[in-house]
Amino acid sequence: MDKNCHLWQMQSPESSLSRRGRRAASHPLRADFDLFAEAMDNHYHPEDNPEGCLPLCIAENLLNWEEMEAKLRGIAAAGPTPDWVASYTSILGAPAFREAVAGFVGKHIAGAELSPERFAVSAGATATIEMTAFLLGDPGDVAVIPAPAYAVYSGDIGNRAGMQRYDLHPADEDPVAPATVSRLRVADLERAHAELGDRFRMLILTTPNNPTGQIYAPEQLRELADWCIDHKIHLVVNEIYALSLIDQRASAIASDYDDVPEYTSVLPLLVERDSPYLHWWYSFSKDFGISGLRVGLIYTHNTALLEAWGNSGAPSITSNYVQWLLSELLQDHDWVAKYQFRNRQRLTTAYATVIATLKQHDINYAPAAGSLFVWFDCSRFLTDDTDAAEQTLWRGIFADTGLLLTAPDGMAAPRRGWFRMVYSGIPQDYLAVATERLGRWLAS
Ligand SMILES: Cc1ncc(COP(=O)(O)O)c(C=O)c1O
């Protein structure tokens, strides 16, 4: 051994980490991070880089940033910042913010009166999901999630809480023609319960769903919730896309919807049932296009959960400055209503742009009620029905067109070859370029 070389220099840096650290070092958060970095380095620009890439993989809504930026700037400039912003506040969230949140969610999402004391605030939905799993599940417990679903749930419930994910495919769902209203039934939960027994600790529903844009009917939510309460299984409904709704009556897409299934929040039912087994998640990342501000919420009637949250949530709190800015913003109900009205119009226009291309080329897709996604079927381009062929197709679309769709890994699609496109993360004129390229590729 070289006498100048210390033993530690011969070891890999990973060996200095805990088992958890080593695992994290070798498991990328998302399978599309490498290509995402490549796409961002070579981003499309109409004059400077017309052949550049268009990243359509990350669930962001940048369509309303101009209005949002002006509003936040106006709040900050309007007067002094309150003193409480500089100090520690409640780990459950600053009282003024929880008050404003209760008013906003009650009026714009729930249509019901909500109590500020039943909210807890964390640094984004990611932290909220992780905290909930940590406090409700033990290692090895299982969260059942109707498939297809948000890939990152696996890490959010697994990394710290050690919970496992079970992808539940509803028996009545048609995998090649998904309906706008989910076909999940109590019979599907019974099936999962028969297989998992007491390990079935939590059911997570996302409405509108990522990636399908599906929603749940009020009666269906009631049946699923009552089954969970009867079986002492926690039901958490993630309504992070509650206001990211598609106008199903818009003429370009109206024929996709038999009747117009309206989105329904679980919150009035949660209040009515007053059960320790029902919980609601939200975040300002999507509906307000401020994923960088990191604000997530839970609403629950489980007082022990809130107690535990207050004692252990310190690492995940949101900055007081952000809580203050948003308190001011949320109290301006007229501004919020106008912002969300415009948001819905812009999302609908962007969604319809993508759908027009898919229709032209006879491609199946899930008619969405909401979300930021089009979930569509490229399976006819698969050379084989294998994961490897699916990866080749996804990477091939990027190589041929510069369009980076979300990696198919971890979403538990019922059929290979279905991909998720995010239509709200680039300007409308860029989206026109993206759909033009997609159309050319589909025709080739
Ligand atoms: C269903 C779902 N839950 C949670 C998140 C994470 O949100 P946040 O940025 O607030 O952590 C996302 C982001 O894509 C999501 O789609």
The ligand as a Gaussian input file, in Angstrom:
#p B3LYP/6-31G(d) Opt

LIG

0 1
 C      -50.330000      12.660000      -6.591000
 C      -49.171000      13.475000      -6.130000
 N      -48.920000      13.557000      -4.824000
 C      -47.876000      14.280000      -4.368000
 C      -47.040000      14.969000      -5.220000
 C      -45.887000      15.768000      -4.650000
 O      -46.254000      17.117000      -4.498000
 P      -45.361000      18.211000      -3.760000
 O      -44.570000      18.912000      -4.809000
 O      -46.323000      19.152000      -3.110000
 O      -44.489000      17.535000      -2.779000
 C      -47.274000      14.912000      -6.597000
 C      -46.383000      15.596000      -7.552000
 O      -46.318000      15.277000      -8.716000
 C      -48.384000      14.154000      -7.056000
 O      -48.688000      14.067000      -8.360000

